[in-house]
């Protein structure tokens, strides 16, 4: 059986928002005394219906976005007569819907070629999202830094918009060399389309 005949087994997924003006929204962490940047995501769980749900759920869990007052106001305006809103479920649903729209690109990275285990990278153009949601996602790094405090030398899981990520020498070489190539190409294309 050839590699192309083996069914992909999705092990993890991530969502990276991007903008021609702001660059890419990534996690910034200290791991084993090294600074690394990586997409926001995590592992597939058995209860995830598909890999899109994994990406959406992990984004919500990693960012804590459901605690954001602007997000809560946005959801409350959508559900005017409902006092029992599940904010986590709503955001997962919003992200899941966005993953199927024109604002999203994706590619798969093989994390274990022998077994064909795959990480799915979703790249979402924030400039294509409705203004109210765009505002929430654009400010998520500021919300995160005000909401979560981390002790020095522990995992520092901050969120950063970074336009110069391609030149950054602190990138995690293990998982994201292919991602940086793709992001570099994608950002170049965005600039060419808009100039």
LOKOLVO-925415 format. One line per field, with one value per atom (N, C-alpha, C): residue number from 1; residue in one letter; atom name; y, z, x. Coordinates in steps of 0.001 Angstrom, whole numbers, padded with zeros to 6 digits. Layout:
N
num = c(NUM/...) $
residu = c(a/...) $
atome = c(CA/...) $
c2 = c(Y/...) $
c3 = c(Z/...) $
c1 = c(X/...) $
//
This chain:
195
num = c(1/1/1/2/2/2/3/3/3/4/4/4/5/5/5/6/6/6/7/7/7/8/8/8/9/9/9/10/10/10/11/11/11/12/12/12/13/13/13/14/14/14/15/15/15/16/16/16/17/17/17/18/18/18/19/19/19/20/20/20/21/21/21/22/22/22/23/23/23/24/24/24/25/25/25/26/26/26/27/27/27/28/28/28/29/29/29/30/30/30/31/31/31/32/32/32/33/33/33/34/34/34/35/35/35/36/36/36/37/37/37/38/38/38/39/39/39/40/40/40/41/41/41/42/42/42/43/43/43/44/44/44/45/45/45/46/46/46/47/47/47/48/48/48/49/49/49/50/50/50/51/51/51/52/52/52/53/53/53/54/54/54/55/55/55/56/56/56/57/57/57/58/58/58/59/59/59/60/60/60/61/61/61/62/62/62/63/63/63/64/64/64/65/65/65/66/66/66/67/67/67/68/68/68/69/69/69/70/70/70/71/71/71/72/72/72/73/73/73/74/74/74/75/75/75/76/76/76/77/77/77/78/78/78/79/79/79/80/80/80/81/81/81/82/82/82/83/83/83/84/84/84/85/85/85/86/86/86/87/87/87/88/88/88/89/89/89/90/90/90/91/91/91/92/92/92/93/93/93/94/94/94/95/95/95/96/96/96/97/97/97/98/98/98/99/99/99/100/100/100/101/101/101/102/102/102/103/103/103/104/104/104/105/105/105/106/106/106/107/107/107/108/108/108/109/109/109/110/110/110/111/111/111/112/112/112/113/113/113/114/114/114/115/115/115/116/116/116/117/117/117/118/118/118/119/119/119/120/120/120/121/121/121/122/122/122/123/123/123/124/124/124/125/125/125/126/126/126/127/127/127/128/128/128/129/129/129/130/130/130/131/131/131/132/132/132/133/133/133/134/134/134/135/135/135/136/136/136/137/137/137/138/138/138/139/139/139/140/140/140/141/141/141/142/142/142/143/143/143/144/144/144/145/145/145/146/146/146/147/147/147/148/148/148/149/149/149/150/150/150/151/151/151/152/152/152/153/153/153/154/154/154/155/155/155/156/156/156/157/157/157/158/158/158/159/159/159/160/160/160/161/161/161/162/162/162/163/163/163/164/164/164/165/165/165/166/166/166/167/167/167/168/168/168/169/169/169/170/170/170/171/171/171/172/172/172/173/173/173/174/174/174/175/175/175/176/176/176/177/177/177/178/178/178/179/179/179/180/180/180/181/181/181/182/182/182/183/183/183/184/184/184/185/185/185/186/186/186/187/187/187/188/188/188/189/189/189/190/190/190/191/191/191/192/192/192/193/193/193/194/194/194/195/195/195) $
residu = c(x/x/x/x/x/x/x/x/x/x/x/x/x/x/x/x/x/x/x/x/x/x/x/x/x/x/x/x/x/x/x/x/x/x/x/x/x/x/x/x/x/x/x/x/x/x/x/x/x/x/x/x/x/x/x/x/x/x/x/x/x/x/x/x/x/x/x/x/x/x/x/x/x/x/x/x/x/x/x/x/x/x/x/x/x/x/x/x/x/x/x/x/x/x/x/x/x/x/x/x/x/x/x/x/x/x/x/x/x/x/x/x/x/x/x/x/x/x/x/x/x/x/x/x/x/x/x/x/x/x/x/x/x/x/x/x/x/x/x/x/x/x/x/x/x/x/x/x/x/x/x/x/x/x/x/x/x/x/x/x/x/x/x/x/x/x/x/x/x/x/x/x/x/x/x/x/x/x/x/x/x/x/x/x/x/x/x/x/x/x/x/x/x/x/x/x/x/x/x/x/x/x/x/x/x/x/x/x/x/x/x/x/x/x/x/x/x/x/x/x/x/x/x/x/x/x/x/x/x/x/x/x/x/x/x/x/x/x/x/x/x/x/x/x/x/x/x/x/x/x/x/x/x/x/x/x/x/x/x/x/x/x/x/x/x/x/x/x/x/x/x/x/x/x/x/x/x/x/x/x/x/x/x/x/x/x/x/x/x/x/x/x/x/x/x/x/x/x/x/x/x/x/x/x/x/x/x/x/x/x/x/x/x/x/x/x/x/x/x/x/x/x/x/x/x/x/x/x/x/x/x/x/x/x/x/x/x/x/x/x/x/x/x/x/x/x/x/x/x/x/x/x/x/x/x/x/x/x/x/x/x/x/x/x/x/x/x/x/x/x/x/x/x/x/x/x/x/x/x/x/x/x/x/x/x/x/x/x/x/x/x/x/x/x/x/x/x/x/x/x/x/x/x/x/x/x/x/x/x/x/x/x/x/x/x/x/x/x/x/x/x/x/x/x/x/x/x/x/x/x/x/x/x/x/x/x/x/x/x/x/x/x/x/x/x/x/x/x/x/x/x/x/x/x/x/x/x/x/x/x/x/x/x/x/x/x/x/x/x/x/x/x/x/x/x/x/x/x/x/x/x/x/x/x/x/x/x/x/x/x/x/x/x/x/x/x/x/x/x/x/x/x/x/x/x/x/x/x/x/x/x/x/x/x/x/x/x/x/x/x/x/x/x/x/x/x/x/x/x/x/x/x/x/x/x/x/x/x/x/x/x/x/x/x/x/x/x/x/x/x/x/x/x/x/x/x/x/x/x/x/x/x/x/x/x/x/x/x/x/x/x/x/x/x/x/x/x/x/x/x/x/x/x/x/x) $
atome = c(N/CA/C/N/CA/C/N/CA/C/N/CA/C/N/CA/C/N/CA/C/N/CA/C/N/CA/C/N/CA/C/N/CA/C/N/CA/C/N/CA/C/N/CA/C/N/CA/C/N/CA/C/N/CA/C/N/CA/C/N/CA/C/N/CA/C/N/CA/C/N/CA/C/N/CA/C/N/CA/C/N/CA/C/N/CA/C/N/CA/C/N/CA/C/N/CA/C/N/CA/C/N/CA/C/N/CA/C/N/CA/C/N/CA/C/N/CA/C/N/CA/C/N/CA/C/N/CA/C/N/CA/C/N/CA/C/N/CA/C/N/CA/C/N/CA/C/N/CA/C/N/CA/C/N/CA/C/N/CA/C/N/CA/C/N/CA/C/N/CA/C/N/CA/C/N/CA/C/N/CA/C/N/CA/C/N/CA/C/N/CA/C/N/CA/C/N/CA/C/N/CA/C/N/CA/C/N/CA/C/N/CA/C/N/CA/C/N/CA/C/N/CA/C/N/CA/C/N/CA/C/N/CA/C/N/CA/C/N/CA/C/N/CA/C/N/CA/C/N/CA/C/N/CA/C/N/CA/C/N/CA/C/N/CA/C/N/CA/C/N/CA/C/N/CA/C/N/CA/C/N/CA/C/N/CA/C/N/CA/C/N/CA/C/N/CA/C/N/CA/C/N/CA/C/N/CA/C/N/CA/C/N/CA/C/N/CA/C/N/CA/C/N/CA/C/N/CA/C/N/CA/C/N/CA/C/N/CA/C/N/CA/C/N/CA/C/N/CA/C/N/CA/C/N/CA/C/N/CA/C/N/CA/C/N/CA/C/N/CA/C/N/CA/C/N/CA/C/N/CA/C/N/CA/C/N/CA/C/N/CA/C/N/CA/C/N/CA/C/N/CA/C/N/CA/C/N/CA/C/N/CA/C/N/CA/C/N/CA/C/N/CA/C/N/CA/C/N/CA/C/N/CA/C/N/CA/C/N/CA/C/N/CA/C/N/CA/C/N/CA/C/N/CA/C/N/CA/C/N/CA/C/N/CA/C/N/CA/C/N/CA/C/N/CA/C/N/CA/C/N/CA/C/N/CA/C/N/CA/C/N/CA/C/N/CA/C/N/CA/C/N/CA/C/N/CA/C/N/CA/C/N/CA/C/N/CA/C/N/CA/C/N/CA/C/N/CA/C/N/CA/C/N/CA/C/N/CA/C/N/CA/C/N/CA/C/N/CA/C/N/CA/C/N/CA/C/N/CA/C/N/CA/C/N/CA/C/N/CA/C/N/CA/C/N/CA/C/N/CA/C/N/CA/C/N/CA/C/N/CA/C/N/CA/C/N/CA/C/N/CA/C/N/CA/C/N/CA/C/N/CA/C/N/CA/C/N/CA/C/N/CA/C/N/CA/C/N/CA/C/N/CA/C/N/CA/C/N/CA/C/N/CA/C/N/CA/C/N/CA/C/N/CA/C/N/CA/C/N/CA/C/N/CA/C/N/CA/C/N/CA/C/N/CA/C/N/CA/C/N/CA/C) $
c2 = c(-001190/000000/001244/002169/003389/004377/005358/006387/007121/007322/008059/007276/005965/005142/005031/005433/005355/006526/006228/007291/008160/009470/010386/010162/010175/010090/011422/012228/013544/013412/013952/013885/015221/016321/017647/018675/019874/020944/022295/023323/024674/025698/026872/027999/029168/029755/030955/032042/033112/034268/035052/035618/036450/037678/038718/039984/040612/041262/041898/042988/043607/044686/044207/043148/042743/041496/040731/039502/038321/037511/036263/036240/035733/035604/034254/034282/033058/033070/031889/031761/032021/032634/032822/032148/031177/030408/030198/030029/029563/028065/027289/025832/025386/024735/024246/025356/026517/027685/028251/027930/028491/029197/030294/031018/030436/030068/029506/030200/030315/030805/029636/029501/028425/028753/028062/028298/027894/028386/028086/026837/025771/024520/023432/022202/021086/019759/018766/017388/017071/016176/015620/014779/014937/014121/013235/012104/011133/011722/012682/013267/014356/014746/015700/015001/015646/015032/014996/015950/016015/016933/017088/017862/019354/019818/021224/021540/020609/020794/020818/019999/020005/021385/021931/023238/024328/024324/025335/025196/023973/023732/024132/023746/024055/025561/026271/027718/028356/027915/028447/028142/026899/026497/027238/027361/027952/029462/030131/031597/032110/031303/031791/032897/032922/034010/034180/033124/033229/034119/034501/035427/036884/037104/038445/039131/040316/041021/041442/041792/042156/040959/039786/038565/038254/038351/038062/038999/040274/041248/040888/040475/040072/038900/037904/036727/037097/037923/038351/039086/039885/040590/039627/038493/037468/036653/036598/035793/036676/037637/038641/038059/037000/036448/035168/035004/033766/034097/033678/033911/032772/031629/030443/030212/031120/031026/030222/029259/028500/029183/030082/030914/030080/029009/028157/027480/026919/026231/027198/028422/029433/029779/029984/030340/029188/027967/026806/026759/027036/027032/028145/029329/030454/030101/029593/029225/028104/027127/026004/026515/027462/028047/028806/029561/030328/029412/028220/027292/026816/026982/026555/027711/028911/030070/030364/031345/031694/032298/032666/033334/032351/031086/030073/029313/029114/028223/027114/025984/024960/024113/023506/022500/021500/020320/019226/018987/018749/018486/017098/016246/014878/014857/014479/014458/013089/012088/010755/010054/010149/009672/008178/007404/005955/005611/006324/006025/006962/008001/008980/009821/010113/011021/012455/013240/014558/015635/016815/018025/018896/019371/020244/021695/022519/023946/024699/025448/026341/027761/028503/029894/030736/031655/032392/033879/034416/035825/036679/037396/038189/039354/039780/040896/040524/039232/038759/038503/038740/038445/039698/039532/040678/041536/042840/043805/043531/043160/042919/041783/040703/039567/039910/040625/041023/041810/042734/043546/042665/041652/040750/039989/039435/038652/039533/040748/041650/042043/042140/042597/041441/040214/039061/038996/039499/039491/040421/041586/042531/041953/041380/040736/039642/038827/037696/038172/039191/039664/040298/040865/041469/040427/039305/038299/037234/036861/035756/036234/035830/036134/034825/034807/033586/033867/032946/033117/032907/033575/033451/032006/031562/030217/029122/029466/028497/028742/027920/028159/029570/030398/031733/031679/031575/031363/032677/033590/034852/034777/035666/035707/036957/036835/037969/038002/039218/039435/039709/038989/039122/039090/040216/040308/039817/039853/039481/038059/037240/035901/035059/035332/034525/034677/035882/036119/035777/035388/035203/033913/034006/032838/031971/032451/031694/030719/030596/029680/028241/027515/026110/025329/024927/024242/022878/022230/020871/020754/021641/021465/022465/023624/024695/025224/024481/024952/025017/024028/024033/025157/025408/026469/027821/028089/029391/029606/028551/028643/029008/028340/028582/029992/030412/031744/032822/032631/033586/033748/032631/032642/033283/032944/033464/034973/035468/036905/037666/037099/037717/037846/036790/036812/037852/037981/038961/040373/040640/041964/042247/041237/041410/041670/040995/041160/042547/043150/044422/045617/045414/046539/046757) $
c3 = c(000000/000000/000000/-000922/-000995/000081/000323/001316/000948/-000369/-000810/-000576/-000412/-000184/001294/002157/003594/004010/004781/005238/006279/006179/007155/008521/009543/010919/011581/011804/012390/013892/014322/015737/016453/015691/016303/015235/015715/014791/015459/014628/015165/014234/014808/014032/014200/013086/013099/012316/013023/012345/011696/010515/009877/009268/009112/008550/007792/006699/005925/006732/007677/008477/009782/010378/011706/011711/010637/010592/011093/011988/012438/013956/014418/015851/016308/017143/017602/019117/019681/021092/021234/022330/022660/024012/024059/025284/025558/026830/027222/027484/026752/026936/027059/028168/028400/028191/028758/028710/027306/026385/025031/024741/024001/023577/022250/022195/020959/020620/019333/018828/018120/018326/017639/017510/016604/016428/017662/017748/018866/018512/019250/018944/019933/019581/020468/019889/020756/020332/020086/019139/018852/020036/020425/021493/020898/021528/020996/020832/021687/021606/020528/019902/018794/017586/016999/015859/014610/014500/013362/013720/012800/013101/013168/012483/012600/014014/014621/016014/016956/016669/017481/017447/016239/016081/016811/016648/017293/018815/019319/020770/021392/020757/021311/021311/020284/020254/021439/021682/022805/024136/024312/025571/025801/024748/024901/025113/024482/024566/025721/026223/027271/026774/025475/024847/025416/025966/026467/027705/028304/029435/028989/027702/027154/027167/027787/027918/026561/025603/024266/023564/023766/023181/023806/025141/025824/025347/025178/024686/023274/022436/021067/021059/021886/021953/022543/023578/024179/023177/022309/021270/020239/020060/019136/019756/021092/021819/022844/022360/023234/024290/023981/024915/025592/025707/026290/027430/028640/029818/030055/029411/029636/028443/028242/027094/027473/026638/026798/025912/026533/025766/025072/025705/025087/023842/023971/022841/021684/022016/020984/020208/020922/020238/019390/019888/019086/017803/017925/016754/015769/016290/015432/014666/015387/014739/013728/014094/013206/011894/012001/010797/009967/010646/009930/009173/009707/009052/007697/007469/006200/005234/005615/004746/003935/003046/002135/002824/004092/004787/005290/005007/005579/004529/004856/004102/005078/004558/005463/004748/005547/005014/006110/005692/006625/006715/007945/008207/008820/008198/008688/009873/011035/012254/012488/011736/011853/010515/009624/008256/008173/009089/009040/009306/010236/010597/009915/009257/008572/009527/010701/011641/011142/011273/010657/011649/011535/012202/011117/011344/010380/010832/009978/010218/009482/010228/009613/009706/008603/008555/008151/009023/008837/008635/007528/007201/008000/008985/009876/009149/008033/007274/006548/006481/005813/006785/008080/009115/009418/009794/010136/011219/011183/012003/013507/014032/015480/015940/015171/015506/015272/014198/013877/015032/015600/016719/017909/018195/019328/019104/017904/017613/017519/016986/016875/018242/019234/020574/021551/021064/021961/022692/022068/022724/023938/023823/024943/026052/025676/026662/027411/026682/027293/028302/027939/028830/030102/030018/031200/032072/031493/032195/032868/032242/032744/033133/034310/034727/034901/034487/034527/035233/036097/036808/035865/036164/035343/035360/034240/034047/033938/034049/033745/032298/031824/030478/030426/029562/029374/028106/028289/027161/026815/026237/025815/024330/023896/022490/021868/020665/020004/018519/018036/016593/016140/015141/014737/013215/012651/011197/010777/011682/011364/011811/011994/012544/011654/010373/009448/009727/010153/010430/011868/012698/014114/014355/014971/015190/016345/017095/018253/017900/016628/016247/016620/017025/017367/016098/015953/014744/014580/015681/015667/014839/015081/014464/013375/013346/012567/011424/011005/009866/008608/008400/007233/007345/008566/008782/008395/008787/008497/007002/006278/004821/004224/004709/004200/004548/005801/006228/005426/005201/004433/003028/002392/001051/001050/002065/002162/002353/003258/003531/002299/001572/000344/-000680/-000814/-001753/-001372/-000058/000429/000065/000273/-000050/-001555/-002359/-003808/-004306/-003689/-004083/-003739/-002671/-002184/-002537/-003372/-003785/-005292) $
c1 = c(000847/000000/000885/000655/001465/001032/001887/001585/000296/000065/-001115/-002404/-002308/-003495/-003849/-002932/-003190/-004069/-005122/-006017/-005320/-005517/-004933/-005565/-004734/-005215/-004885/-005905/-005681/-005428/-004303/-003926/-004091/-004073/-004153/-004511/-004874/-005246/-005038/-004895/-004705/-005335/-005626/-006150/-005192/-004785/-003957/-004673/-005056/-005623/-004491/-004750/-003753/-004416/-003613/-004067/-002913/-003204/-002132/-001442/-002147/-001564/-000927/-001471/-001010/-000148/-000180/000608/-000198/000408/-000204/-000368/-001498/-001751/-001213/-000186/000480/000663/000875/001243/002741/003087/004502/004717/005619/005838/007321/007626/008952/008855/009618/009645/011091/011392/012760/013785/013497/014388/014579/013670/013720/012403/012491/011301/010819/009554/008994/007678/007422/006145/005459/004172/003460/001983/001274/-000159/-000956/-002177/-003067/-003857/-003635/-004322/-003967/-004317/-004038/-004494/-004554/-004789/-006262/-006467/-007789/-008246/-009495/-010091/-011181/-011428/-012398/-013796/-014155/-015495/-015611/-014499/-014565/-015185/-016189/-016876/-016002/-015086/-014178/-013015/-012065/-010854/-011149/-012199/-012598/-013053/-013809/-014248/-013049/-012044/-010815/-010176/-010007/-009372/-010151/-011468/-012313/-012281/-012425/-012430/-011108/-010017/-008695/-008429/-008888/-008717/-009436/-010662/-011454/-010775/-010321/-009685/-008370/-007550/-006220/-006267/-007223/-007264/-008111/-009052/-009953/-010862/-011119/-011868/-013274/-013852/-015228/-015340/-014196/-014214/-014179/-013992/-013888/-015252/-015343/-016631/-017201/-016323/-016805/-017413/-016823/-017376/-018734/-018828/-020097/-021199/-020850/-021827/-022282/-021343/-021658/-022649/-022404/-023284/-024644/-024649/-025915/-026787/-026187/-026943/-027533/-026891/-027407/-028537/-028580/-029571/-030291/-031046/-031655/-032599/-033306/-034294/-033828/-032523/-031994/-031032/-031395/-030546/-029560/-029796/-028958/-028027/-027097/-026188/-024949/-024617/-023370/-022326/-021527/-020593/-019519/-019081/-018062/-018614/-019793/-020421/-020674/-021094/-021353/-020086/-018967/-017722/-017201/-017309/-016900/-017720/-019011/-019894/-019507/-019192/-018783/-017507/-016513/-015244/-015448/-016259/-016552/-017153/-018092/-018699/-017666/-016795/-015768/-014802/-014559/-013635/-014149/-015446/-016033/-016256/-015838/-016035/-014775/-014887/-013791/-012578/-012711/-011610/-010560/-010724/-009842/-009032/-007756/-006871/-006481/-006082/-005563/-004521/-003675/-002771/-002447/-002031/-001748/-000252/000197/001615/001737/002514/002658/003610/003081/003897/004539/004081/004645/004426/005385/005198/004905/005508/005285/003818/003205/001817/000838/001360/000530/-000313/000228/-000430/-000270/-001344/-001389/-001814/-001164/-001644/-002254/-003488/-004155/-004005/-003385/-003228/-004327/-005142/-006125/-005592/-005657/-005227/-006428/-006835/-008069/-007790/-008256/-008058/-009035/-008510/-009353/-010016/-009413/-009973/-011264/-011571/-012785/-013935/-013693/-014693/-015500/-016772/-017616/-016957/-017225/-016503/-016552/-017729/-017841/-016933/-016922/-016058/-014597/-014328/-012962/-012358/-013120/-012657/-012263/-013070/-012799/-011496/-011330/-010123/-008878/-009034/-007881/-007331/-008203/-007794/-007549/-007571/-007470/-006128/-005066/-003764/-003749/-004404/-004483/-005351/-006508/-007382/-006632/-005888/-005184/-004146/-003372/-002306/-002878/-004083/-004713/-005398/-005778/-006576/-005726/-004613/-003803/-002412/-001969/-000595/000157/001403/002203/003518/003951/005217/006391/007480/008689/009178/009729/010288/009226/007941/006891/006462/005534/005020/004441/004940/004394/003567/002289/001397/000723/001475/000884/000568/-000305/-000683/-000100/000435/001072/000724/000401/000322/001742/002217/003608/003727/004115/004281/005653/006608/007987/008329/007310/007524/008439/008447/009237/010731/011135/012550/012936/011969/012246/013022/014185/015039/014574/013566/013089/011968/011638/010567/010899/009888/010070/010395/011618/012091/011420/011124/010590/009310/008341/007031/006686/007356/006782/007629/008647/009434/008576/007714/006838/005813/005330/004359/004954/006190/006793/006958/007287/007398/006030/005009/003660/003190/003420/003007/003722/004994/005783/005203/004904/004332/002951/002143/000786/000783/001614/001677/002162/003115/003620/002496/001686/000571/-000480/-000740/-001710/-001251/000039/000576/000509/000805/000774/-000642/-001634/-003028/-003546/-003002/-003533/-002669/-001666/-000803/-000872) $
//
